[in-house]
Amino acid sequence: MVKFCPKCGGLMTPRVKGGRRLLVCSKCGFEEEARIKLTLSKRIEHTEKEKTVIIESPTDIPRTTSIAKNVECPKCGNTEAYVWIVQTRAADEPPTRIYKCTKCHYSWREYE
């Protein structure tokens, strides 16, 4: 619920002062007691699937990885690589397939 200041029309934001829950105007500083329960902050929990994967060393690979055979590494010519899929673009576009060579650890992408 959005509340506006009765004096100047500014946006009222939730604050806690001295254990009291207040709504305070962002423009003029007008305060009033909050009549509803305020949630000032909420911790957001992410699933393993939602977390971003950052590869920092050649041995780091995501847990949702499988091994692709008959995929040639552009750097060393090896035909085996780890593969995982990441949604790197808009949701209405196809996902990106990321490969990592099992021999030289070179990484490359394949867009569908």
Number of C-alpha atoms within 10 A of each C-alpha: 3 6 14 15 20 11 11 13 13 17 16 22 16 17 17 14 7 5 7 10 18 20 23 23 22 16 13 14 14 16 16 14 13 15 9 9 7 13 8 10 6 6 5 5 8 8 6 10 10 8 9 9 13 9 11 8 8 13 10 12 18 14 10 11 15 14 14 17 12 9 16 15 21 12 12 12 12 16 15 18 25 20 22 19 16 13 12 12 10 8 8 7 11 13 16 16 16 17 26 24 25 18 13 14 18 15 18 14 13 10 11 8
